[in-house]
Amino acid sequence: MNVLITGGAGFIGSHLAERCLQEGWSVSALDDLSTGSFENVRHLKAHPGFSYTIDTVFNEPLVAELVDCCDIVFHLAAAVGVRLIVDSPVRTIETNVHGTEVVLSATAKKKKRIVIASTSEVYGKSVKVPFSEDDDLVMGPTSKGRWSYACSKALDEFLGLAYYHEKHVPVTIVRLFNTVGPRQTGRYGMVMPNFVQQALLHEPITVYGDGSQRRCFGYVRDAVEALVRTAKTEAVAGQILNIGNDQETTIAGLAHLVRARLRSRSEIVRVPYEQVYGPGFEDMFRRVPSLAKLERLIGYRPTTSLETIIDAVAADMRPRVLKVPAAEITLPPQAYKTALPTHFSQPA
């Protein structure tokens, strides 16, 4: 099978590329490197089944050409991260909505399968947990730019499902819940890599708000396994699926666990939201996925523990943060459930 991954040099996209290559599929990655990084896929460059293009999903002729050559599209290209969303709402809306429109238009011409990555953010301020795919979405006011990301991704979902119903394009929507793991950066406000880096450096671990917010963190390798199984399951066309882990922790609890796992001397400090994101910032108290539909349709349920995830993130980050030679870093055995093919060259 030939696979196109938009956002293929991103955090999730690069792991998905690896997993698809393990299946024996050919992978074409498209990324403009605005939030992704070539370093994420450098070790795949020599693989005969891997190719990459540095360009944007706004390039309609290029997207059309790449779609023509593939059997399925994983559309992951998007503006991501709370910091980026707050600072650049125009970019967020244009990238998410217009980019998805371009990719859907190309897939519609040849009726190619497409999996569109959405987000748990679309549930907005809903207090009905766990979040089920058919639940109402409760958005904040348009006067608060924080909700532009959620609204843009919800519009992506509407657009994708419209193409399914009206143009008979086999579209599947996946809502990703707080996906974390190696290669994720804290540059745009991602909490896990920020906490791990601060702990490794014995710097203050900064918890935004009072730390009582409850989240579920899913391991990136579990998420891409679910994506690959979704690609193999034709019955999910026209469906919305939550992908994540349903084990909850508070953000304060995460900070304490990171500090304990890494034997860090870091102090845990609380920083008001408005000090980081400006006045009037809103956040959700709980975000818990129902995984019943995912398990029923594709026979898979992510289960990697938070402790294992923290260990894997720390092992990936230590060489860069502490300048420790990569040869001295050992991942916990359970961090990589499926080994990379032996013909992959490893990153320097």
VOGU-3710 file (C-alpha; in Angstrom, 3 decimals, decimal comma):
1> mnvlitggag> 0,000/0,000/0,000  1,164/3,515/-0,792  0,598/6,040/1,992  0,700/9,836/1,991  1,203/11,526/5,356  0,689/15,280/5,458  2,616/16,659/8,418  4,852/13,632/7,980  7,895/15,261/9,618  5,932/16,193/12,701
11> figshlaerc> 5,908/14,470/16,059  3,044/12,064/15,343  3,613/11,981/11,588  7,194/10,727/11,903  6,166/7,896/14,229  3,345/7,011/11,857  5,795/6,921/8,946  7,941/4,422/10,865  4,961/2,249/11,697  3,698/2,236/8,098
21> lqegwsvsal> 7,140/1,231/6,836  7,095/-1,652/9,309  3,928/-2,817/7,570  5,844/-2,936/4,300  3,967/0,075/2,957  5,567/2,848/0,921  5,390/6,246/2,613  5,426/9,716/1,130  5,700/12,515/3,695  4,679/16,111/2,999
31> ddlstgsfen> 5,651/18,795/5,497  6,518/22,489/5,379  8,638/22,144/8,568  6,774/25,001/10,242  6,221/22,908/13,365  7,731/19,620/12,217  11,441/18,939/11,847  13,529/17,090/9,302  15,426/15,577/12,245  12,308/13,556/13,020
41> vrhlkahpgf> 12,616/11,646/9,740  16,342/11,863/9,009  16,788/8,204/10,014  14,151/7,206/7,429  15,789/9,013/4,521  17,752/5,967/3,315  14,774/3,624/3,495  13,778/2,591/-0,055  10,089/2,883/0,787  10,291/6,414/2,150
51> sytidtvfne> 10,195/9,735/0,321  9,577/13,248/1,511  8,628/16,605/0,075  9,228/19,906/1,844  6,252/22,001/0,828  2,851/23,094/2,059  -0,593/21,492/1,766  -1,665/24,790/0,188  0,220/23,737/-2,972  -2,775/22,272/-4,796
61> plvaelvdcc> -0,997/20,820/-7,878  1,575/19,108/-5,666  -1,058/17,697/-3,308  -3,052/16,423/-6,278  0,033/14,668/-7,653  0,900/13,061/-4,302  -2,684/11,934/-3,727  -2,814/10,378/-7,209  0,155/8,201/-6,272  -1,203/6,915/-2,962
71> divfhlaaav> -3,893/4,527/-1,728  -4,637/6,298/1,550  -3,958/9,728/3,029  -3,273/10,435/6,679  -3,968/14,147/6,974  -2,044/15,287/10,046  -0,831/18,702/8,854  -2,216/21,345/11,210  -1,360/24,253/13,464  -0,840/22,708/16,895
81> gvrlivdspv> 0,004/23,750/20,446  -1,733/26,169/22,786  1,024/28,792/22,506  0,895/28,823/18,695  -2,899/28,922/18,718  -3,046/31,885/21,100  -0,271/33,795/19,326  -1,310/33,054/15,721  -5,068/32,515/15,389  -5,106/33,541/11,708
91> rtietnvhgt> -2,463/30,962/10,846  -4,334/28,381/12,924  -7,616/28,854/11,094  -6,104/29,121/7,595  -3,818/26,110/8,016  -6,437/23,846/9,497  -9,432/24,751/7,360  -7,931/25,583/3,962  -5,293/22,864/4,188  -7,941/20,239/4,865
101> evvlsatakk> -10,068/21,605/2,031  -7,186/21,217/-0,435  -6,433/17,650/0,628  -10,095/16,593/0,612  -10,614/18,068/-2,833  -7,694/16,034/-4,165  -8,869/12,798/-2,558  -12,409/13,334/-3,873  -11,258/13,287/-7,500  -9,981/9,707/-7,186
111> kkriviasts> -12,120/8,570/-4,217  -9,000/7,836/-2,170  -9,320/6,881/1,480  -8,422/9,595/3,959  -7,987/9,654/7,725  -8,271/13,194/9,103  -6,622/13,909/12,442  -8,868/15,978/14,667  -8,524/16,653/18,370  -10,128/16,270/21,773
121> evygksvkvp> -10,248/20,062/21,795  -13,455/19,899/19,747  -15,326/18,743/22,856  -14,675/22,230/24,176  -16,097/22,986/27,606  -18,259/19,884/27,817  -18,506/18,448/31,332  -19,996/15,108/30,263  -17,230/12,542/30,705  -16,034/10,321/29,272
131> fsedddlvmg> -16,296/12,103/25,937  -18,135/10,002/23,347  -17,948/10,612/19,620  -21,645/11,510/19,326  -21,679/13,969/22,249  -22,576/17,624/21,799  -19,632/19,994/21,346  -19,583/22,953/23,750  -17,440/25,783/22,403  -16,379/28,981/24,082
141> ptskgrwsya> -17,123/32,424/22,646  -15,559/33,602/19,396  -14,174/36,608/21,286  -11,615/34,265/22,876  -8,990/33,208/20,351  -8,211/30,146/22,430  -11,235/28,435/20,834  -10,155/29,086/17,241  -8,274/25,794/17,089  -11,220/23,752/18,355
151> cskaldeflg> -13,604/25,474/15,972  -11,276/25,061/12,991  -10,867/21,346/13,676  -14,620/20,940/14,153  -15,076/22,567/10,751  -12,542/20,081/9,344  -14,756/17,298/10,680  -17,907/18,793/9,171  -16,111/19,196/5,849  -14,711/15,682/5,889
161> layyhekhvp> -18,046/14,075/6,705  -19,753/16,233/4,057  -17,340/14,825/1,481  -18,200/11,336/2,739  -21,954/11,807/2,458  -22,138/14,005/-0,631  -19,128/12,930/-2,695  -18,746/9,378/-1,349  -15,136/9,862/-0,293  -14,134/7,217/2,309
171> vtivrlfntv> -13,310/9,624/5,158  -12,549/8,703/8,763  -12,129/11,278/11,546  -9,866/10,509/14,495  -9,893/12,689/17,614  -6,494/12,501/19,278  -6,276/13,017/23,039  -3,047/14,460/24,479  -0,644/12,314/22,484  2,867/12,357/23,971
181> gprqtgrygm> 6,192/10,599/23,535  9,698/10,880/22,059  10,343/13,747/19,603  7,602/15,960/20,983  8,864/19,426/21,853  7,569/21,886/24,419  8,047/24,785/22,047  4,344/25,431/21,619  3,180/24,737/25,165  3,079/20,908/25,270
191> vmpnfvqqal> 3,072/20,000/28,936  4,862/16,629/29,000  8,121/17,619/27,237  8,205/20,875/29,205  7,911/19,052/32,528  10,503/16,438/31,567  13,031/19,015/30,358  12,590/21,122/33,480  13,022/18,048/35,665  16,145/16,877/33,845
201> lhepitvygd> 17,716/20,314/34,344  16,465/20,527/37,953  14,684/23,743/37,036  11,274/24,725/38,467  8,495/22,578/36,978  5,874/25,129/35,947  2,253/24,083/36,403  -0,195/26,474/34,741  -3,283/27,266/36,782  -3,869/25,450/40,046
211> gsqrrcfgyv> -2,872/22,046/38,664  -6,226/20,408/39,327  -6,993/20,059/35,593  -7,368/16,378/34,729  -5,944/14,908/31,541  -5,322/11,520/29,922  -1,977/11,064/28,179  -1,690/8,580/25,318  1,606/7,165/24,081  2,430/8,137/20,505
221> rdavealvrt> 3,231/4,562/19,515  -0,188/3,455/20,740  -1,772/6,267/18,733  -0,032/5,326/15,485  -0,892/1,670/16,017  -4,533/2,745/16,203  -4,092/4,806/13,039  -2,606/1,884/11,118  -5,407/-0,407/12,258  -7,881/2,255/11,196
231> akteavagqi> -6,307/2,255/7,737  -6,813/-1,512/7,541  -10,493/-1,323/8,544  -12,795/-0,243/5,723  -15,822/-0,278/8,050  -14,641/2,933/9,733  -15,399/5,069/6,670  -17,774/7,855/7,703  -16,973/7,313/11,389  -15,439/9,460/14,149
241> lnigndqett> -13,062/7,679/16,542  -11,451/8,823/19,788  -7,804/7,787/20,082  -6,061/8,122/23,418  -5,624/6,630/26,864  -8,459/6,844/29,374  -6,332/6,795/32,541  -6,599/10,214/34,227  -4,121/12,288/36,178  -4,079/15,865/37,356
251> iaglahlvra> -1,479/18,188/35,889  -0,070/18,692/39,393  0,035/14,911/39,775  1,919/14,645/36,485  4,476/17,177/37,702  5,070/15,181/40,893  5,320/11,911/38,966  7,827/13,349/36,478  9,942/14,693/39,310  9,852/11,345/41,107
261> rlrsrseivr> 10,608/9,223/38,015  13,589/11,390/37,085  14,812/11,815/40,677  14,802/15,533/40,092  15,464/18,292/42,623  13,048/20,592/40,780  10,620/22,725/42,720  7,029/22,588/41,490  5,629/26,084/41,000  2,204/27,266/39,899
271> vpyeqvygpg> 1,901/29,992/37,286  -1,431/31,770/36,594  -2,809/31,169/33,112  -3,121/34,882/32,440  0,591/35,336/33,088  1,354/32,934/30,231  -1,522/33,321/27,777  -2,994/36,696/28,665  -6,204/37,673/30,454  -9,383/35,670/30,008
281> fedmfrrvps> -7,727/32,388/29,004  -10,072/29,403/29,427  -9,145/25,781/29,914  -11,116/22,561/30,333  -11,152/20,895/33,736  -11,389/17,299/32,495  -10,777/15,619/29,162  -11,388/11,870/29,170  -12,069/9,772/26,044  -14,523/6,949/25,720
291> laklerligy> -12,603/4,218/23,889  -15,513/1,814/23,506  -16,105/2,636/19,839  -12,407/2,411/18,976  -12,137/-0,997/20,622  -15,325/-2,238/18,977  -14,435/-1,140/15,436  -10,688/-1,766/15,221  -10,095/-4,145/18,135  -7,487/-2,008/19,845
301> rpttsletii> -7,249/-0,112/23,120  -4,147/1,967/24,060  -2,805/0,955/27,474  0,797/2,184/27,881  1,286/3,459/31,421  2,132/7,049/32,259  5,319/5,898/33,976  6,510/4,170/30,796  5,699/7,244/28,727  7,670/9,541/31,040
311> davaadmrpr> 10,659/7,176/30,919  10,566/7,095/27,112  10,297/10,894/26,805  13,179/11,367/29,254  15,385/8,821/27,455  14,769/10,604/24,153  15,406/14,041/25,627  18,515/13,400/27,751  21,076/13,437/24,914  19,917/16,886/23,784
321> vlkvpaaeit> 19,254/18,457/27,170  22,161/17,026/29,169  24,556/16,432/26,243  24,816/12,767/27,230  26,059/10,503/24,417  23,140/8,684/22,845  24,934/5,338/23,356  24,530/5,774/27,119  20,741/6,130/26,890  18,597/3,036/27,300
331> lppqayktal> 14,844/3,092/26,794  12,705/0,937/29,077  11,846/-2,351/27,294  8,132/-1,602/27,179  8,645/1,848/25,597  8,977/0,396/22,103  6,556/-2,451/21,682  7,557/-3,075/18,065  11,185/-2,787/17,084  12,162/-0,779/14,044
341> pthfsqpa> 13,161/-2,774/10,967  16,840/-3,632/11,020  17,439/-1,816/7,736  16,566/1,556/9,282  19,621/3,687/9,856  19,447/5,160/13,333  19,573/8,901/14,036  22,955/10,348/14,840
//
